[in-house]
Amino acid sequence: MTVLQPRAIGAPLARLDGPAKVTGTAPYAFEHQVQRPTYLHPVQATIARGRVTGMATAEAEKLDGVLAVLTVFDAPKLADTSDGELSILQDDRVHFRGQFIGAVLAETAEIARQAAGLVRVDYHEETHDTELRADHPGLYAPEEMLESKATDTEEGDVEAAFVNAAVTIDRTYTTPLEHNNPMEPHASIATWDESGGRPQVTLYDSTQGVHVVRKTIAPMFGLEPEQLRVIAPHVGGGFGAKGAPHAHNVLVLLAAQRSGGRPVKLVLTRQHMFALVGYRTSTIQRVRLAADPAGALTAVSHDAIGQTATVKEFAEHPAVISRMMYAAPNRRTTHRLAALDVPVPFWMRAPGVCPGMFAGEVAMDELAEACGLDPIELRVRNEPEIDPETGNPWSGRHLLECLRTGAERFGWADRDPAPRRRTRGQWLLGTGVAAATYPASSMPGNAARIEYRADGRYVVQIGAADIGTGTWTALTQIAADALGCDTDAVEMQIGDTDLPVASVAGGSSGISSWGTAIVTAARAFREQHGENPAPGAETTKEAADNPDAEKFATHSFGAQFVEVAVDQDTGEIRVPRMLGVFSIGRAINARTLRSQLIGGMTMGLSMALHEESVRGTRFGHVVTQDLASYHISSHADVHDVDAIWLDEVDEHANPMGARGAGEIGIVGAAAAVSNAVYHATGVRVRDLPITVDDLLG
C-alpha cells in the first residue's frame, strides 16, 4: 500500500467550520430554513407492556392550531414493518414504556406539546419485566454479536488450567445503563412532496450517516433511494446514538404524509432521549484469570451478561476484547442476553469494548497484586507476539511503548505499590493504570467525487458526517495531500445523500473509510486529468480495497494513567491528573485528535464516577431522565487531563497511515480510575459508578 507523504496531514489546522459554528450560522437539523413549517410532538405509552385499547383525541383536536392527530389506529401504513424498533403506530402493541403510540401536528411546537397532553389513552396492561439479573430465567445465547462477532469462543482446556494454576482471580464486575446525551438532541425536518405525482421526500436530520438513514428508511415507506434526500451538514454530537435512524425519524415522515406538503419539524426533548434513541446496556461480567508463579497467564475466562429488548435484538459484546488483549494458551468467552420490556439498546462510544475493558483491566490489576507484580510489569509479561484471536501479525501493536512512555511521564517509578499508604492532609492519594485498545477498521462502499473549477479550486464531495469531531477539516487535509495542493485550494462538501455514498461515522472508522475514498479518487483524478486539469474536469471513484486487511491485525492501543485523591471523612473523590498515551498511527490533525482523546478520557472519568441511568422496575422507565439527575463529569472533577500519542505510521491500515481515534480515549479510563481508588483507599470497587457509599460502607 502506498502511503501519502504528509504536508497538510499532521498539522494542527483550526476547524474550517469553526467560524460558522461560533457565529451561529452553521445550521443544525432543526434550524434549516423551510417555508410554513408545522411542528410535531409525540404521544408516548405510559405502560411497559400491553395493548392500547383506545385513544380519545377530541380534546386535542379542538385546540386551536392543531392540524392532525396520529394514533396507532389511523396512522399511515408502512411498506416494510420488519424492524421492530422502527415500525411504530402500525399496531396496538406496547413493548416498552415511552414507546411512540401517537403524535400531534400543530402550527407551533407549544400547541403540539399541549395537545399531546390532552390525548387520553386506555390500555390493557400486562406484567412487564425490566430488570437484568445474573440469574434471569430467560438468558439466552444470541446467534451472533455486534459486528458479526461469534457469541462464544473456546480454546484449550480452560478448567484444567484453573485447577493447576498457581494464582487465580475470579471476580464479577458490573456496569450500569448509560445514555449518550449528545449536546444536540435528535431532530428532524421532513417534507413529503407529491406535487409531481411521484413522492419526493427531504429529511434534514441529526445523524452520523445520511446514506445509512436513506438506506434504512426508504424501503419502509416504499420509496426508491433517489426519492429520499437526507441532509446533515452539521451535527451536534452523537457518541453512537445517531449512528442509525430511530423511531422519531419514522414518526416525522408519517406526519409529513398528513401535513399537506408543509414541512414537519420534530426535536426530541432530553427526557425523550432516555427512552427512544438507544443507550449502553448494563452488564454483569465474570472474569477469571489463571497465572503461573511468574504472572504469565495460563487461562482467561470472560462471561458477559447484558440486556436487549423484546421488540428487537441488539447484542453488545463486552467479552470479545478478552479474545485478543493478552497472551494465554487457554481461553473462553461467552455472551448471554435477557430480552426485557425496555427500549432497544444501541451504540455508545466504544460499544462492548468500553465495559469489557473495565472488567478486564480491573481484573488484571487484581492479578498483579495477587502475583506481587507491578501492574505494568504484569502486562509486559503477557504481551502477545501475534494476535491471539486471528493468528495474524500486528500491523503495529505498541502497547508496551505506550505503557513505558506514560510511566516515565507520570512518575510511576516512585509509586509505592501498597494501598492506602500516601496522604496529603485529609486526602488519601493513589495512582492507577489500565491498558486501552480499539479495533481499527475501514468500511466498504465509500466513494468520492473531485472536480476542478475555473477559480483554481478543487471541489471534493463525499456524503460523510461531521458530528463535531473535525471531519470537515481532516478530510480537507487528506484531500490536499492526495491532490498535491494547499488546503485553501480544497472545498469540501459533505453531509448530503446527493453526494457520493459514505459509511456511518462510527466504530472509529470514519476518517479511515472516507479518507481512503478521497485518496483513491484523487489518484484517479491525476491519472485521468494530469497535474494541470481543465476547468470542469471531474472524477468519481469508489475506495480501493485494502490488500492488507485480512493479513494483519489492526488495532489502536493506549495506556491510561490516573491519580486520585479521596477524602478520608466524606469519601469524596477528586482526580488531580489523567494521562493517556496512545498508538493510533499517523495523526491527521493534531488539534482535533487531542480533542477526541481528551474527550474520550473525560467520558471514561464520567463512567467511573458519575454516569448511571436508574430504571424503576415498578413502572419500567428510566427515572434519571435529565442532566440534573443523570450526572456527568464537569471541570471541577479533574484538574489536569493530557493526551499524547506515539510518532508512527501504520502502513497496513490505509493510504493515510492512520488508525481511528474517536473511541480509544474512553477505553480503559474507568478501569484506571477504579484501580487508583483502590490504591488510595484499599477498597476494591467492582461496580460502576464508584460512590461515596462504596468507600465508606
N, C-alpha and C positions, 0 to 999 in steps of 0.2 A: 504494500500500500504506500503510495506517495503522499507524504505529509506536507502540508503547507509550510512555507518559510514565513515566519511572522514578521509583519511590520506594524500593522494596526492591532493584531491579536496580542493580548497580554497587557496592553496599555490600560490605565485606569480612566478610560474615556467617560466623561459625565453622561448621564442618561439623556438621550436625544429627545425623549418625551417629557423630560423633567419640567421645562418651562411651561408646557401646556397644562401639566398637572398642577403646578403650584399657582398658576393664574386662573385655574378653574375652567379652562377652555377644552380640556380633554373630556369628551363625552363618555360617560359610563352608561350601562344598559338603559336605565330608567330616564336618562337625561337627553336622549336623542330627540330632536325636534320633529314632531309629527303634527298633522293637521287634525283638529277637532277630536282629541283623544277621549276615550272613555276609561273608566277605572274599575278594577275588579278586586273583590275581597272574598276569600273563601269561607265556606261553612265547614266546620270540622266535626268529626264524630266525638262524642263525649263518653263513649264506652270503649272498652278494649277488645271486645269480641261479641259478635251477634249479627242482627239484621236491622236495617232501617224499615220500619213498618208504615211510617207516614211522615210527610213533611208539609207543614202548614206555611204557605208563603204569602197569604193575603195581606198581612200587616206590612210585610216588607215591600210588596208590590204597590201598596197605596202611598208609600213615601215619595214625596216629590223629588224627581231627579233619578229615580230608579228606572232602568231601561229593560232589564231582564233578570230573571232568577233561574238558575240552572239547578236541577236536582238529580238524584240517582234515577228518578222515574221518567225524566223527559230530556236528558242531555243528548246531544248528537252522538250517534254510534260510531265507534272506531272500526276501521277495516281490519286491524290486527290487534287482538287482545291477549297475545301470548306472554307479554311481560306483566307479571302480577303487580309490580310497583307502579307502572305507568298506566295501566288500564283502569283509570278512575271513572266514576259515575256510570259504569256500564252494568252494574247490578246492585242489589241492596245489601251485599255482604259488608261487614265491618271487620277488618283484620287487625287493627290497632287503634288505640286512642289518638286522635289528631288526624286521622285519615280524612282526605277530602271527600265530602258527600254532597257538596253543592257549592254555589258561588253566586254573588250578586254583582251585576254590571250596572254602573251608575255614572252620572255626569261628573262626580268628584270622588276622590278617594274617601273623604269623610262620610259622604252619603252611602257609599258602598259598604263601608265598615258598620255604620249604624244599622243599615238594613239587614246585613248578615246576622246581626244580633237579634233581629226580630223574627227570624225563621225558627219555627218550633218543630222539633223532631221527636218522633216516637220510635222506640226501639223494642226489639225482643232481645234482651241481654242474655249472654251465655257466660259460663265460667271461663275466666281467662287465666293464662299462665305467662308471667313476665319475669320470672326470677331464674337466673342462671345459678346452678349448683353443681358441685363436682359429682354428686350422686343423682343427678337428674335422670329420671327413668327413661327419658326419650333421647338420650345421647346416641348419636349415630356417626358413622364414618362417611363423609361426602365422597362422591365419585372422584372428584379432583378439586384442587385448591385454587386460590387466586394464582394467576399467571400459568395455569395448567400444570401446576406442580403436583407430584404424586402425594396422595394423602398420608401414607405411611411408608417408611423405609426401614430396612434392617440389614445389617452387615456384621458377619462374625457371630460369636456366641456371647451376647451381652450379659446374660445372667451368670454364666460361668466366670466371666471377667470380674463381676462384682463379688462373687464368692471368694475369689482368690486375690482380691486387691488388698494392698497394704493400707490404703486410705480411701474412704468413700464419703461422699456427700449425697444426702437425699433430702431435698427441700422443696417446698411448694411456695410459689410466688403468685401474686395476683395483681392485676391492673384493672382500673375501673373503666366504665364508659367515659369516653371523651368526645367532645364536639369541636369541629374545626373552627367555627366562628370567624370567617374572614371579615375584614372591616366592611366591605361592601356586601350587603345581603344579596341573596339570589333575586334577580329581577329580570323581567322580560317585557317587551312591547311586541304585540303581534298584529299584523294587518292581513286580512283574508280578502283578496280582491277577485271577484268573479265577473267583473265588467266585460272581460273579453271572452267569457264563456268557460274557458279552462281556468281553474283556480291558480292564482299566483300569490304565494304567501311569503311574507317577510317577517323575520323574527330577529329583533335586537335582543341579545341575550348576554348574561354574565356567565361565561363558560370558559373552560380550559381547552375547548376544542370545537370550533364551529362545524367542521366536517363530521365529527362524531355526532353532534346534535342532529344534523341533517340526515345522516345515515340511519340513525335510530328512529327519529320522529316521522320522517316522510312516509314510510310504509304503514305506519299506524293510521294515517289519515288517507291512505290510498293515493298518495302523491308520488309522482316521479321525482327523482332528486332535483332536476332542474326547475321544478315548480316551487321549491322551498329554498329561499336565500336566508342564511344566518350570518349576522354581523356582530362582531365583538372586538373593536379595535383596542379598547382599554378595559381591563378587568381588575377590580379592587381586591385581589387576593382570592385564594381558593383552597390551598392546602389539601387538595384531593376532592373536596366536596363538590366542586364544579367540573369534575372530570367526566361526567356523563349527564345526560338530561335526567331530570326528576319530575315528579308528578305536576309541579307547578307549570312546567313547560307545556304539558298536555292540557292543563286547565285553561291557560290563556288562549290556546288555539281553539279549544272547544267554544270558549266565549266569543272568540273572533268570528266564528261562524254565525253568531247571533247578534252581531253588532251593526249589521247593515253596511259593512265595508269600512266602518270607522276603526281606527287603531285602538287596541285594548292594552292598557298598562297595568302591570302587576308587580308589586315589590313585596317580598315576604318580610314580616316583622322578625325581630330577633327571637321572639317566642316560637314563631312558626319553624324556625331553623333547628329547633331542638326536636322536631318531630318528623321532618319532611325531606331533609337533604343529606342524610347519612350521618355516620358517626363511627368512631373506633369502638369495636366491640370490647366488652370486658373479657379478661382472660383469666384462667386458672391453669398454671403451668407447674408441672412436677419435673424437676431437673435432678438427675442422678449423675454423678461423676465418680469414676474409679481411677486410681492412680497408683503407680509403684512408689517405693520409698523416696525416689528422687523427684517425684512430682510429674513424671511423664504419664499422660492419660492412657489408660488401658481400655476405658469404655465411656461412652457418652449416651445417655438416655434422656430424651426430652419429649414429654407428653403434654399436649396443649388442648385445653377445652375452651371453646368460645360459643358465641350465640349467633344465630341467624334468625330470619323472620319466617313465619308460616307462609306469607304471601309470595316470598321469593328468596331463593338461597343466595347467600354471599358467604364464601368460605375463606376467612383470613388464615394465614399460615405462619404463626409465630415460631414453630419448631424447625422450619426449613433452614434457618440460619445455622442450626447446630449440625447440619449435614456437611458444612464446609469450613467452619471457622478455625478448628484446631485439629491436629493430627490425633487419631485414635484408631486402633485396629478393629474395635467393636463399637457398633453404633446403631441406635434405634431412635426413630422419631415417629410420633403419631399425632393425629388431629381428630378431635371429636366435636360435634356441634349439637346444640339444643335448639330446636326450632320453636321460637316463642311468639306470643301475640304482641309483637313490637314492630316499630318501623325497621326498614331494611338497613343494615349496616353498610358502610361503603369505605372508600379510601380515606385515610387520613395520613398525613405526612409520614412516609416510610411505613406503609401498611405491613403488618406482620413482622417485619424486621425490627421495628422500634420496640414493641413489647417483648418480642422474643429475645432481643439482646439485653433488655433489662434483666430478665430472668437468668440468662446465660452468664452475663458478666458479673452479677452479684454472686452467683454460684462459684465462678472462678475465684472471686475474692475470698469466699469461704474456704475453698480448697487450698488456696495459698496459705491461709492461716493454719489450716489443719496439717499442711506439709511443712510448716515452718519456713516458708519461702516468701521472698518479696513478690508482690503481685505482678510486677513487670517481669521478673525472672521466670515465674511460672509460665507466662505467655511465651517467653523466649524458648523454653524447653518443649513447648508444644506447637511450635511453628511448623506447618506442613510445607514440604518442598513442592508438591503439586496439589491441585485442587482435590480434596478427598471425595467430593461428590461426583465429579466427571472424570477424574484422572488426567485432565488436561494441564499443561503448564500454565502458570500465571502470565497474564500479559504485563503485569507489573504489581507484585504484592510487596509493598514497602511498609508493612505494619511495624516491624521492629525498628525501622528508621524513625517512624513517627513516635513510637514509644521513647526511644532514646533521645531524640531531639526534644521532645516535650519534657522528659525527666530533667535534662540539663537546664532548660529554660525555666522550669517550675521550681527548681531546687529540691528535687525528690531525694537526692543522696543524703540530705540531712534529716530525713524522716525517721523518727522512732517508730518501729512497726507496732508496738504495743498500744492498744486502745486506751483512751481516757488518761493520757499522760501529759498533754500540753494544755496550759491555761493562759488566759490573759484577763486578769481581773476575775469577773464572774463568768466569763465565757470559756467554754471548752472548745478547743481547736482540733481540727482533724483534716486530713487530706485523703483523697481517693482517686483511683484511676480506673478507666474502663476502655476497652477497645471498641472500635466502630467499623462497620463495613456496610456497603450497599452495592448491589449489582449494577454494573454499567451496561446499558442497553441502548440499542437504536431500533426504532420501529420501522417496519417496511411500508412501502407505498407512498412515500413523500415525493413531491415534485416541486420544482421552482421554475419561474419564467424570468428571463432577463431581456430587457430592451434598451437599446442605446438611443438617446434622444438628441435632437438638434442642439440643445443647450449644453451638450457635453457631459450629461449625467446619465448614469445607468439606473433604470428602474428595476428593482428586484422584488418579485412578488411570490408570496407563499402564504397559504391560509393558516399560519401559525397563530399562537396566542401569547400575549404578554400579560401575565397575571400579577404584575408588579415586580417580576424578577429581573427585568432588564433585557427582554428579548429583542425589542426594537434596536437596542444599542449593540448587543453582542452579535446579532446576525448582520448588522451593518459592518462591523469589524471583520467578520468572516468573509463577507462578500467583497470588501475592499481588497483583502489579501488574495482572494481567489481570482479577482479580476486584475490585480496589479495596479490599483488606483488608490487615491485618497478616500477617506471616509466621507469627505464633503461631496464627492462625486457620486455617492450612492443614495438613492431614495428608496427606502424600504417600505413596502406595503404588506400588511398582514391583517388577520382577523376578519376574513370575509370568504364565504364559500364561492364567490365569483373568482377567487384566486385559486391557484393550483392546490391540489389536495395536500393536507398536512395531518399528521397524527396529533394526539392529545398532548397537552403539556402535563405530563405525569410520569411517575416512575423514574425521575431524573434522566429522561430520555429526550427531552425537547430539543435542546441545542445540538445534541449529537445527531438526532434524526434530521432536523431541519437544516442544520449546517452542512451535513453530508449532501443533501439535495442541492443546496446552493453551490457548493463546490463542484458537484457533478455538472450542474447547469453552466457554471462559469467556464469550466474547462471545455465543455461542448461549444459554448458561445465563441471562445477564442479559436477553437479548431475550425468552426464554421465561418466566422467573420473576421478573424485576424485581430491584430493589435490596433488597427485603425478602421473600425466599423463605420458603415454608412448610417446616417440617421434613419431610424426605423428598423434597424437590424434587430432580430428577435430570435430567441431560442428557448424552448421549454423542454425540460429533461427530468426524468424520474431518477431518484437517487440510485446509485450503483450499490449492488450487494457488497458486503464486507467479506472478502475471501478468508479472513482470519476468525470470523465469528464462531465457527464450530471447532477451531483448532486451539483456542486459548480460553482460559477462564478469566473474564474481565470484570474486576470489581474495584471500587474505590475503598480505601481504608483510612483509618484515623485513630487517634488516641485522645481521650478526654481526661483532663486533669481538673480537679475541683478542691478548693479549700472551703471549709465551713466553720462557722462559729455558732455554738449552741449555748444559750443562756441556761445556767445550771438551775435557776429557780423557776423560770417560766417555760422552758423548752423551746423558746423562740429560736428559729434558725435564720442565720444570715450567711450569705455567700460572698466573702471578700474577693475571691478570684475564681475565674474559669479560664482554662486554656485548652484550645483544640488544635491539634496538629494533624493535617490531612494529606493524603496522597490521592489526588484527583486528576492526574495527568496535567496537561498544559492548561494554564488559566487563560480563558478567553478575554475576560475583563476583570482586572484585579479589584476594582472598586465594587462591582456588583457581586463578584464571587465572595469577597469578605462579608458583604451584607447578607448573602444567603447563608453562609456558615454560621455567623453570629446569630442570625435569626433562628436557625435550627437549634443551636445550643440554648438559646433563650426558651424555646418551646420545650426542650428537654428539661430545663430547670423547672419550668411551669408544670410539666408532667410529674416531676419528682415531689414538688412541694404543694401544689395547688389544685390541679385540674381533676374534677370528678363530677360527672353528671349523675345525680341521685334519682333513681327511678322508684317511685312509690308503687309497691306491689298491689296495694288495695285498689287503686284506680288505673294503674298501668302506664302512667305517663311520667316523664321527667319533671321533677318539681323545681330543679335549679335551672330555670329556663330564661335567664337573663345574665348579663355580665356583672350584676351586683351579687348574685349568689353562685354563679359559676366563676370561680376565681382563676385569674391568670397572673403571670409574673409582671411586675412593674419595675421601674427604675430602682426603687428602693430595695428590691430583693437581691441585687448583686452590685458590687462596686466596680469590678473590672472584668470585662469579657474580652478575650483576644483569640483570634483565629489566624493561623498561618498555614502555609502549605509548602510541600516539597517542590523544588525546581526540577520538573521532569516532563517527559513527553511519552505518551503511550502510543507507540507506532502501530499497535494492533487494534486500537479502539475505533478510529475514524480518521478522515483526512486532516482533521484539526489536531490530532494527538491528545484530545481532551476526553475526560470522563465526566459524567453528571455529578453535580454537587448540591442539588436542591434539597436532598433528603439526608445526606450523611451527617449533617450537623446535629440533627436531633438524636441520632442513633448513639447509644452508649452514654449520653449525657445524664439521664436519670440514674443509671447504674453508678456512675462516678459520684453523683451527689449522695446516693444511698451508702456507698462504700465509705465516703468521707464522714457521713453522720455516724456510722458505726465506729470509725477510727476515733472520732471525737468523744463519743459517749459510751461505747461498749455495748450499745443496744442495736441489735440487728433487726432492721425493719424490712420485711419481705412483701409488704402490701402497700401499694401506692394509693393516694399520695401519703407522704410521711407527715404525721400530725403531731401536735403537742401531746395528745393523749398517748401516742405510741411511745414517746420518750419519757413521760412522767408516770405512765401507768405501771 
